[in-house]
Amino acid sequence: MKSRIFLVLFVFASTGLLAQTKIAYINSATIMEQLPEAQDAQKQLDAQSSEWQNELTRMGNEIQSKVEDYDKRKLIMSDKRRAEVEAELQTLDKKLVDYRNQKFGTSGEMFNKQNELMKPIQEKIFKAVKDVADEEGYDYVVDRSSSTLLLYANTKHDLTQKVLTKLQQK
């Protein structure tokens, strides 16, 4: 019984606190789509990724061709030659995996390039969000496009356009 009373008191107390807190949201995906420097950075990343992906495809095709050739000839190869070709195929496969990790791995060149290009843009967006939130008197601003669970948002609290305007003023 005491816990129910405490729960009811807590709900009433927290409702009063929430009434004083202003929360808004933005859609960072929309901002990134409309911000020219973000579009330019994304084009650079896409071009680099495409170049590296083409190299991976070329390497994969080379391995596939050699595997097919090996499969056709393995019955007429000596044991020594078969072992040499198998070792060569394993080396090529390892090179492909290493290249993929070097370019696209968690600490690969794509990750580093993305940080290099996007970090200044993100900092600029965060500053604009902070400026708009301070000007409008918001206590919290959440990102609707991220994995944050936002079940409902009244559009009158959407600061996306105001943040875009602030970014375009600079």
Secondary structure by P-SEA (a helix, b strand, c coil): caaaaaaaaaaaaaaaaaaabbbbbbcaaaaaaacaaaaaaaaaaaaaaaaaaaaaaaaaaaaaaaaaaaaaccccccaaaaaaaaaaaaaaaaaaaaaaaaccccccaaaaaaaaccaaaaaaaaaaaaaaaaaacccbbbbcccccccccccccccaaaaaaaaaaac
